[in-house]
Amino acid sequence: MTQPERKEHLAEVMAQISALMDERGISQAELARRMKTDRFVVNKALSLAVDVRTSTLVAMLKALDSHLTIEPNAQPDVAQSHNN
């Protein structure tokens, strides 16, 4: 996978995380609180201003009670663990 392809996939994941946050009414500050980190970290990750670490992505998903599903030849899909 090329760097542009990787960034495109990550942008799609972050867009889905943002949409899930909006759907649940969770702000960046609240997500950061749940992750036990600074809002700056969340903001930079969501805007792709930094290379997002796997540990940051996992922490975001856990804080949203969600998981990431990856299928061959498919776009990444963030799925909710259970309906709210």
JORA-V314809 format. One line per field, one symbol per residue. ss: DSSP state (H for helix, E for strand, - for the rest). burial: 1 if it has 9 or more other ideal C-beta (glycine too) atoms within 8 Angstrom, else 0. A space follows every 10 residues. Layout:
ss->???
burial->???
//
This chain:
ss->--HHHHHHHH HHHHHHHHHH HHHH---HHH HHHHH---HH HHHHHH---- ---HHHHHHH HHH--EEEE- ------EEEE ----
burial->0000011011 1111011101 1000010100 1101100000 1111110100 0100011011 1011010100 0000011101 0000
//
